Amino acid sequence: DVNRILGYNRYCYTDRWDKDKSRNMAWTYLRHYVKSKTIEQQAKIFNGGPKGYKKKSTEKYWLKIRKELTTCANS
């Protein structure tokens, strides 16, 4: 999906194992799909795809992220 968003083939399937490339792909994906969403919606999109913020199946992932964010804020 990231290559489609970019308009050219920059990444291949195995690039997801490269920490820097994976991070760049995630940012490209989120910048494209997130646009004015809350942190909760962003996490759910990252987990469940472009419409992930509407899916009940992404709730567990959001709770995990929220816990991490709360832990970091209290450190």
N, C-alpha and C positions, 0 to 999 in steps of 0.2 A: 504494500500500500504506500510505503514511503517513496518508492521509486515513481509511482504514479503521481503522487503529490508533487514531487520535484520536477517531473516531466522528462526524466531521463533515468537510465539504470546506473545509479551510483553505488548501490549496495547489493550484495548477494546474501542468500539465506544464511550462510555460515558467519557472516559479519556480526550476527547477534551475539556471538561468543566473545567478540572483541569489546572490552569495556568502553573505550572511547567511541567507537562506531555505534555501539548499542545506545549509549547516552545521546549521541547526535540524532539517531533515528527516533528515539523517544521524544526528543524536543521538537523535531520536525513534525511528527505525528500530532503531538499535543497542540502545537501552535496552529496547525491546520484545523483541528476539530474542536478545540476548547472554546475560544472566543467568548469572553465575558461569562464564564461559568464559575461557580464556587469551587473551593478546594475539594469538597465532597464530589461534585460532578466531575471534576478533572480526574480524580482518582478512579472513579467508576468508568470513565471513558477509557482511561489507560488500561483498566482491567477487562472491560467488556465491549470495547469497540466504540465506534462513533455514537451509537445510541445507548451506550452502557449506563449512562446516568438515568435511564428510564427502566433499567432491568433490575428486578428483585434479586437476581443471582449475583449482583455485584455488591450487595449490602455487607456480606461477610468480609470482603476485601476492604471496603471502606472502614469498617470497624477496626480492622487491623492497622490501617494507616492512621486513623484517628488516635489510636492508642500510642503509636510511635510519635506522632506529633505532640501529643500531650506529655509524653515522657521527655522528649527533647526540650520542650518549653519549660519543664520543671527542673531541668538539670542545671 
